[in-house]
């Protein structure tokens, strides 16, 4: 089974959402991508439809934007 991808930027909103998502779906079912540390993956996130973080991309390609931490433009800066 393909894993979900959780994108975040390390802010308190993102970290809190990460902890909740991991508890809900299980650590083995999700890839965590910290875009503040892995800036090379920002374009991948954009291609998948991520507009802001925290966001969860499901195995079927749906993008679930969770709360609002920062836009990808803010993460790029």
Backbone as CSV, one residue per row, in Angstrom:
resi,resn,N_x,N_y,N_z,CA_x,CA_y,CA_z,C_x,C_y,C_z
1,UNK,0.843,-1.185,0.000,0.000,0.000,0.000,0.884,1.243,0.000
2,UNK,0.516,2.194,-0.813,1.229,3.456,-0.876,0.969,4.247,0.408
3,UNK,1.989,4.968,0.872,1.862,5.746,2.104,1.329,7.144,1.833
4,UNK,0.717,7.728,2.842,0.373,9.142,2.810,1.647,9.937,3.028
5,UNK,1.623,11.211,2.618,2.766,12.100,2.843,2.274,13.292,3.647
6,UNK,2.936,13.571,4.756,2.597,14.725,5.588,3.692,15.761,5.416
7,UNK,3.314,16.909,4.850,4.253,18.009,4.653,4.066,19.033,5.752
8,UNK,5.177,19.530,6.291,5.102,20.584,7.291,6.364,21.422,7.274
9,UNK,6.357,22.501,8.076,7.499,23.415,8.089,8.095,23.586,9.475
10,UNK,7.656,22.790,10.430,8.259,22.818,11.754,7.651,23.799,12.737
11,UNK,6.639,24.551,12.323,6.012,25.507,13.240,5.182,24.746,14.281
12,UNK,4.780,25.400,15.364,3.995,24.715,16.396,2.701,24.085,15.862
13,UNK,2.019,24.766,14.957,0.794,24.208,14.367,1.122,22.917,13.627
14,UNK,2.221,22.944,12.857,2.628,21.776,12.074,3.033,20.603,12.957
15,UNK,3.797,20.882,13.982,4.276,19.822,14.878,3.100,19.166,15.600
16,UNK,2.167,19.969,16.047,0.979,19.435,16.715,0.166,18.559,15.753
17,UNK,-0.022,19.040,14.534,-0.764,18.263,13.536,-0.030,16.969,13.207
18,UNK,1.294,17.030,13.097,2.082,15.822,12.817,1.842,14.762,13.889
19,UNK,1.898,15.150,15.145,1.703,14.205,16.240,0.322,13.561,16.170
20,UNK,-0.692,14.358,15.879,-2.057,13.832,15.785,-2.202,12.868,14.604
21,UNK,-1.671,13.256,13.461,-1.783,12.420,12.259,-1.069,11.091,12.455
22,UNK,0.120,11.129,13.025,0.874,9.888,13.270,0.082,8.971,14.200
23,UNK,-0.546,9.540,15.223,-1.362,8.719,16.130,-2.566,8.126,15.405
24,UNK,-3.143,8.866,14.475,-4.328,8.392,13.759,-4.025,7.310,12.735
25,UNK,-2.979,7.507,11.932,-2.727,6.580,10.831,-1.587,5.610,11.095
26,UNK,-0.771,5.884,12.088,0.355,5.012,12.400,1.607,5.429,11.655
27,UNK,2.710,5.383,12.342,3.998,5.835,11.815,4.423,5.075,10.559
28,UNK,4.025,3.814,10.444,4.410,2.998,9.294,3.629,3.339,8.027
29,UNK,2.563,4.123,8.159,1.691,4.421,7.024,1.866,5.826,6.472
30,UNK,2.902,6.536,6.927,3.055,7.932,6.536,4.518,8.301,6.377
31,UNK,4.794,9.116,5.390,6.121,9.718,5.227,6.010,11.162,5.692
32,UNK,6.901,11.577,6.562,6.913,12.940,7.083,7.980,13.726,6.327
33,UNK,7.594,14.879,5.768,8.541,15.723,5.043,8.520,17.113,5.665
34,UNK,9.635,17.489,6.268,9.810,18.821,6.869,10.385,19.709,5.773
35,UNK,9.537,20.554,5.175,9.961,21.366,4.038,10.962,22.456,4.417
36,UNK,11.021,22.809,5.697,12.031,23.762,6.137,13.427,23.164,6.079
37,UNK,13.501,21.852,6.242,14.786,21.151,6.195,15.054,20.526,4.832
38,UNK,13.991,20.194,4.117,14.120,19.544,2.803,13.493,20.442,1.736
39,UNK,14.085,21.616,1.556,13.527,22.591,0.620,13.479,22.066,-0.810
40,UNK,14.314,21.101,-1.130,14.309,20.524,-2.479,13.003,19.800,-2.783
41,UNK,12.199,19.506,-1.763,10.945,18.795,-1.980,9.737,19.724,-2.063
42,UNK,9.972,21.040,-1.993,8.861,21.992,-2.102,8.183,21.874,-3.471
43,UNK,8.968,21.766,-4.531,8.368,21.667,-5.872,7.534,20.399,-6.014
44,UNK,7.970,19.306,-5.383,7.186,18.059,-5.395,5.850,18.275,-4.703
45,UNK,5.885,18.951,-3.563,4.654,19.235,-2.825,3.709,20.092,-3.664
46,UNK,4.261,21.108,-4.322,3.440,21.970,-5.175,2.809,21.175,-6.316
47,UNK,3.579,20.294,-6.926,3.072,19.463,-8.023,1.909,18.599,-7.564
48,UNK,1.970,18.140,-6.329,0.906,17.304,-5.782,-0.336,18.113,-5.390
49,UNK,-0.200,19.454,-5.348,-1.345,20.301,-5.022,-1.308,20.938,-3.655
50,UNK,-0.201,20.803,-2.947,-0.079,21.405,-1.619,0.054,22.916,-1.778
51,UNK,-0.786,23.663,-1.067,-0.767,25.126,-1.111,-0.244,25.733,0.184
52,UNK,-0.428,24.998,1.272,0.014,25.464,2.583,0.327,24.259,3.447
53,UNK,1.057,24.520,4.509,1.386,23.452,5.449,0.811,23.801,6.816
54,UNK,0.452,22.822,7.587,0.576,21.383,7.361,-0.453,20.870,6.358
55,UNK,-0.044,19.851,5.617,-0.930,19.224,4.636,-0.623,17.734,4.550
56,UNK,-1.665,16.981,4.320,-1.543,15.533,4.172,-1.980,15.163,2.761
57,UNK,-1.112,14.459,2.036,-1.463,13.944,0.719,-1.757,12.466,0.897
58,UNK,-2.973,12.076,0.550,-3.401,10.686,0.742,-2.854,9.805,-0.375
59,UNK,-2.885,8.486,-0.177,-2.402,7.573,-1.220,-3.150,7.721,-2.548
60,UNK,-4.369,8.230,-2.520,-5.132,8.419,-3.751,-4.878,9.781,-4.393
61,UNK,-4.044,10.604,-3.756,-3.688,11.893,-4.324,-4.477,13.079,-3.820
62,UNK,-5.386,12.855,-2.905,-6.124,13.978,-2.330,-5.220,14.754,-1.380
63,UNK,-5.347,16.079,-1.410,-4.565,16.929,-0.524,-5.491,17.475,0.559
64,UNK,-5.151,17.181,1.795,-5.925,17.650,2.941,-5.111,18.713,3.654
65,UNK,-5.535,19.971,3.525,-4.852,21.062,4.213,-5.395,21.127,5.633
66,UNK,-4.497,21.102,6.598,-4.866,20.995,8.010,-4.516,22.300,8.702
67,UNK,-5.522,22.928,9.327,-5.287,24.224,9.967,-4.606,25.147,8.970
68,UNK,-3.830,26.062,9.457,-3.039,26.903,8.568,-1.792,27.312,9.312
69,UNK,-0.672,26.819,8.856,0.604,27.175,9.463,1.328,28.203,8.633
70,UNK,1.517,27.893,7.334,2.206,28.805,6.426,1.930,28.402,4.994
71,UNK,1.908,29.383,4.101,1.788,29.076,2.683,3.134,28.547,2.189
72,UNK,3.122,27.865,1.055,4.396,27.379,0.512,5.272,28.559,0.106
73,UNK,4.681,29.691,-0.259,5.476,30.881,-0.573,6.248,31.349,0.653
74,UNK,5.623,31.260,1.816,6.315,31.630,3.066,7.428,30.649,3.386
75,UNK,7.203,29.383,3.104,8.214,28.357,3.370,9.420,28.558,2.449
76,UNK,9.166,28.976,1.218,10.250,29.212,0.256,11.150,30.363,0.690
77,UNK,10.574,31.354,1.340,11.329,32.572,1.706,12.360,32.337,2.773
